[in-house]
Amino acid sequence: MAPYKVSVTDYSFPSLDIEKAILEPLGCEVASLKTGKDHQELCALVQQADFVIAQFAPVNAAVIEAMQKCKVIVRYGIGVDNVDLRAAAAKGIPVCNVPDYCIDEVADHALAMILDLTRKITANAAKVKAGGWGLAVPLQAMFALKDMTVGVVGFGRIGREVANRLKSFKCKVLVYDPIADAAAVEAAGFAPAALDELLASSDLVTLHCPSNEKTQYMINAQSISTMKPGAMLVNTSRGTLVKTDDLASALQTGKISAAALDVTDPEPISPGHPIVKLDNCIITSHIASCSDAAVQKLRSDAAGIVVRAIRGQKLPNVVNGV
């Protein structure tokens, strides 16, 4: 019997070959589910696990309570909103993430969405494919970034990269981040702003913050009402930052003129939801982080955290204070 059991709650990769290549030589048995959606299967999987690695499965309080031996929970990714951090802390289980992968991929994806909204690339390309020619949208819907104010919500690794990319386009960039030093934001060449100021002043708002008790549904009917008429919205962070029904209503009335989302709430979004059918909303399927190099780093780093735990070394990126 292997001395260690590593339970992978779910994964979107073709296999777990990278993880097994790292962990099995250290005496680990790697057990897994593919989707982790069945609560009973999930609890059974983690019950005797020494280490748990999770991607999207809901590692809630009940699942954590089922863990009898777990020494660390590792999240495949940056966000940890699918893990109950308080429940893990109450059991003395550290939760670690992988915060330094896919930074450029997500920043590139956000910039691509910003350019699509301002230059209407998707709409104009669709018109040509349908046999048409000329502008697919009114001339007033075409914008140059240099004439715009862009609000960046969140100035972490990804938010900073998006802001830095926007410099080349000569737009004014406002930054809201309650834990970022205002002097550091100014030194980087951007204007710090309160959230209400940013929403009221920005022609386009792009979200780059985690989903937690303070940020959940920060974009809702009330906050949308404070935004500039015809403002645009990009979300490549977490779907639960935005109330989907409220955004759909604002897109239908034109209060928000266009939106681009890589994440939705719920996720996946129902094909029948009104927002899916709106021509002024672009949705991709939570793929902003994707590149072969990024996914390889994610998987090897997640397995590497388990290796450190096995060796009794200090764990990196502990997000729940344990």
C-alpha positions in Angstrom: 0.0 0.0 0.0 1.4 3.4 -0.9 2.4 5.5 2.1 0.5 8.6 0.8 -2.8 9.1 -0.9 -3.3 12.2 -3.1 -6.9 12.8 -4.1 -7.6 15.0 -7.1 -11.3 16.1 -6.8 -11.6 17.0 -10.5 -9.6 18.0 -13.5 -10.1 19.3 -17.1 -6.8 17.9 -18.5 -6.6 14.8 -20.7 -4.9 12.8 -17.9 -2.9 13.3 -14.7 0.4 12.1 -16.2 2.3 15.2 -15.0 1.1 14.9 -11.4 1.8 11.2 -11.3 5.3 11.6 -12.7 6.1 14.0 -9.9 4.2 12.2 -7.0 4.4 8.5 -7.6 8.2 8.3 -7.2 7.7 9.7 -3.7 5.3 6.8 -2.8 2.0 8.6 -3.6 -1.1 6.9 -4.8 -3.0 9.4 -7.0 -6.8 8.8 -6.9 -9.2 11.1 -8.8 -12.7 11.9 -10.0 -13.2 13.5 -13.4 -15.8 16.2 -12.5 -16.2 16.0 -8.7 -19.9 17.0 -9.0 -21.3 14.1 -6.9 -21.2 15.1 -3.3 -21.0 11.5 -1.9 -18.3 10.5 -4.3 -16.3 13.6 -3.4 -16.6 12.9 0.3 -15.5 9.3 -0.1 -12.6 10.3 -2.3 -11.1 12.7 0.2 -11.9 10.8 3.4 -8.6 9.0 3.7 -6.5 11.4 1.6 -3.3 12.8 2.9 -3.3 15.6 0.3 -6.2 17.0 -1.8 -5.8 18.8 -5.1 -9.0 20.6 -6.4 -9.9 22.4 -9.6 -13.5 23.4 -9.8 -15.2 20.9 -7.5 -17.1 22.5 -4.5 -14.8 21.8 -1.6 -17.3 23.0 0.9 -17.6 22.6 4.7 -19.2 19.1 4.4 -16.4 17.9 2.1 -13.7 19.3 4.4 -15.4 17.7 7.4 -15.1 14.3 5.6 -11.3 14.7 5.5 -9.8 12.6 8.2 -6.1 12.9 7.4 -5.6 15.8 5.0 -2.5 17.9 5.5 -3.0 20.4 2.7 -5.6 21.4 0.1 -4.1 22.7 -3.2 -6.2 24.7 -5.7 -5.4 24.3 -9.3 -5.5 28.1 -10.0 -5.4 31.5 -8.5 -8.9 31.9 -7.2 -10.0 29.9 -4.2 -13.7 30.7 -4.0 -14.7 27.0 -4.5 -12.9 26.1 -1.2 -14.4 26.9 2.2 -11.3 28.6 3.7 -12.9 29.0 7.1 -13.9 25.3 7.4 -10.3 24.3 6.3 -8.8 26.7 8.9 -11.1 25.3 11.6 -9.7 21.8 10.9 -6.1 23.2 10.8 -5.7 22.4 7.1 -3.8 24.9 5.0 -5.1 25.9 1.6 -2.6 26.8 -1.1 -3.2 28.2 -4.5 -1.0 28.7 -7.6 -1.0 32.5 -8.0 1.8 33.1 -10.5 0.6 31.1 -13.6 -1.4 32.3 -16.6 -0.8 36.0 -15.8 0.0 36.9 -19.3 -2.6 34.7 -20.8 -5.5 36.3 -18.8 -4.1 39.8 -19.4 -3.9 39.1 -23.1 -7.4 37.7 -23.2 -8.7 40.8 -21.3 -7.0 43.1 -23.7 -8.4 41.1 -26.7 -11.9 41.5 -25.2 -11.3 45.2 -24.7 -10.2 45.7 -28.3 -13.2 43.6 -29.5 -15.6 45.8 -27.7 -14.1 49.0 -28.9 -13.4 47.9 -32.5 -16.4 45.5 -32.8 -14.3 42.9 -34.5 -16.6 40.0 -33.8 -19.7 41.9 -35.1 -17.9 43.2 -38.2 -16.4 39.8 -39.1 -19.8 38.1 -38.7 -21.3 40.5 -41.2 -18.7 39.6 -43.8 -19.2 35.9 -43.2 -22.9 36.4 -43.7 -22.2 37.9 -47.1 -22.4 41.6 -46.1 -19.9 44.4 -46.3 -19.3 47.7 -44.5 -19.9 48.6 -40.9 -22.0 46.1 -38.9 -22.7 48.6 -36.2 -23.4 52.4 -36.1 -20.4 54.6 -36.5 -20.9 55.9 -33.0 -20.2 52.4 -31.6 -16.6 52.4 -33.0 -14.0 53.7 -30.5 -10.3 54.5 -30.2 -8.9 53.7 -26.8 -6.8 56.9 -26.7 -10.1 58.8 -26.4 -11.4 56.6 -23.5 -11.0 56.2 -19.8 -10.6 52.6 -18.7 -11.3 51.5 -15.1 -9.2 48.6 -13.9 -10.8 47.0 -10.8 -8.0 45.1 -8.9 -4.3 45.8 -9.1 -2.9 42.4 -8.5 -0.6 40.5 -10.9 -3.2 40.4 -13.7 -4.7 43.8 -13.1 -1.2 45.4 -13.3 -0.4 43.5 -16.5 -3.7 44.7 -18.1 -3.0 48.3 -17.1 0.5 48.1 -18.4 -0.7 46.8 -21.8 -3.2 49.7 -21.9 -0.4 52.2 -21.7 0.5 51.6 -25.3 -3.1 52.6 -26.4 -2.8 56.0 -24.7 -6.0 55.8 -22.8 -6.5 57.2 -19.3 -6.4 54.3 -16.8 -8.1 54.5 -13.4 -7.3 51.9 -10.8 -9.4 50.8 -7.8 -7.8 48.4 -5.3 -8.5 48.8 -1.6 -5.2 47.2 -0.6 -3.0 48.7 -3.3 -0.8 51.6 -2.2 -2.0 54.8 -4.0 1.6 56.0 -4.4 2.6 52.7 -6.1 -0.4 53.0 -8.5 0.7 56.6 -9.4 4.3 55.6 -9.7 3.2 53.0 -12.3 1.6 55.7 -14.3 -2.0 55.2 -13.4 -4.6 57.2 -11.4 -5.9 55.7 -8.2 -9.6 56.1 -7.7 -12.4 55.0 -5.3 -14.8 52.4 -6.8 -17.7 54.8 -7.1 -15.5 57.4 -8.9 -14.1 54.7 -11.2 -17.6 53.4 -12.2 -18.9 56.9 -12.8 -15.9 58.1 -14.9 -15.0 55.0 -16.9 -16.0 54.4 -20.5 -15.0 50.7 -20.0 -14.5 48.8 -16.8 -12.4 45.6 -16.6 -12.6 43.4 -13.5 -9.5 41.7 -12.1 -10.3 40.9 -8.4 -11.1 37.8 -6.5 -14.6 36.8 -5.6 -15.2 37.1 -1.8 -17.6 38.5 0.7 -16.7 42.1 -0.3 -16.6 41.7 -4.0 -19.4 39.2 -4.8 -22.0 40.8 -7.1 -20.2 44.1 -7.0 -21.6 44.8 -10.5 -25.4 44.8 -9.9 -28.4 47.0 -10.8 -27.4 49.6 -8.2 -23.7 49.9 -9.2 -24.6 49.7 -12.9 -26.9 52.7 -12.4 -23.9 54.8 -11.3 -21.9 54.0 -14.5 -21.7 56.2 -17.5 -24.5 55.7 -20.0 -23.2 53.3 -22.7 -20.2 52.1 -20.7 -18.7 48.7 -21.5 -17.7 45.9 -19.1 -15.1 43.1 -19.3 -14.9 40.3 -16.8 -12.1 37.7 -16.9 -12.0 37.1 -13.2 -14.9 35.3 -11.6 -18.5 35.1 -12.7 -19.9 35.9 -9.2 -18.5 39.4 -9.4 -21.5 40.2 -11.7 -25.2 39.7 -11.2 -25.9 38.2 -14.6 -29.6 39.1 -14.8 -28.8 42.7 -13.9 -26.1 42.9 -16.6 -28.4 41.3 -19.1 -31.1 44.0 -18.4 -28.6 46.8 -18.7 -27.4 45.4 -22.0 -30.9 45.2 -23.3 -31.6 48.9 -22.4 -28.3 50.1 -23.6 -27.2 51.4 -20.2 -24.3 49.0 -20.7 -23.6 49.2 -24.4 -21.4 46.1 -24.7 -19.9 43.4 -22.5 -17.3 40.6 -22.8 -17.2 37.8 -20.3 -14.9 34.9 -19.9 -16.6 33.9 -16.7 -20.3 33.8 -15.8 -22.7 33.1 -13.0 -23.8 30.4 -13.1 -21.1 28.6 -14.9 -21.6 27.2 -17.4 -24.2 29.6 -18.4 -27.5 28.1 -19.7 -27.8 28.4 -23.5 -31.3 29.7 -22.9 -30.2 32.6 -20.7 -31.1 36.0 -22.3 -27.5 37.2 -22.0 -26.3 34.4 -24.3 -28.6 35.7 -27.1 -27.6 39.3 -27.0 -25.5 40.6 -29.9 -23.8 43.1 -27.6 -22.4 40.5 -25.3 -19.4 38.2 -26.1 -18.9 35.2 -23.9 -16.0 32.7 -23.9 -16.0 29.6 -21.8 -13.6 30.4 -18.9 -10.6 29.8 -21.2 -8.6 33.0 -20.6 -6.0 31.1 -18.6 -5.3 28.6 -21.3 -2.0 27.9 -23.0 0.0 24.7 -23.1 2.8 26.3 -21.1 0.5 27.8 -18.5 -1.4 24.5 -17.9 1.9 22.6 -17.5 3.1 25.1 -15.0 -0.2 25.0 -13.1 -0.1 21.2 -12.8 3.6 20.9 -11.9 3.4 23.7 -9.3 0.3 22.1 -7.7 2.0 18.8 -7.4 5.1 20.5 -6.2 3.2 22.0 -3.2 2.3 18.4 -2.2 6.0 17.4 -2.6 6.9 20.2 -0.1 4.3 19.0 2.3 5.6 15.4 2.1 9.1 16.7 2.8 8.0 18.9 5.7 9.0 22.1 4.0 7.3 25.5 4.4 4.2 25.6 2.2 4.0 28.5 -0.3 0.9 30.6 -1.1 -1.2 29.7 2.0 -4.4 31.6 1.7 -6.3 30.8 4.8 -3.7 31.6 7.5 -3.0 28.1 8.6 
